[in-house]
Amino acid sequence: MRGKEVLSAIKNDIEGHIGEKVLLKANSGRRKVVVKEGILEKTYPNIFVVRVEGNDNSSRTISYSYSDILTKTVQLVYKKGNVAIG
């Protein structure tokens, strides 16, 4: 049951930062790392959603699971103003 407690703690931490800017680093395989800046939009029981701005003023949403944070496939850095937290 320890794994569920850890995932619950990760979810609670992310829920506390809804609406804030985040720096998202995602490992997409084969030594490819995607770095994007976006806004933490919403949390669900198994996933969270980040809205990122595209190059042509379009926005899209990307969703990740809390286990991605646990396995360090995805890293979130919370930003308050210009200061990174996390």
CORPETA-V212808 format. One line per field, one symbol per residue. phi: phi as a letter, one per 20 degrees, with the letter a starting at -180 (. if undefined). psi: psi as a letter, one per 40 degrees, with the letter a starting at -180 (. if undefined). A space follows every 10 residues. Layout:
phi: ???
psi: ???
This chain:
phi: .fffffffff ffffffdfne fcdddcednl mddddcdbdf ebdcgcbccc edeefdmedb dcdcefffff emfccdcfdd mdeeco
psi: eddddddddd dddddeehei iihhhhhfif fhhhhihahh diiideiihh hihidffiii ihiiiddddd efdhhhhhhh behhh.
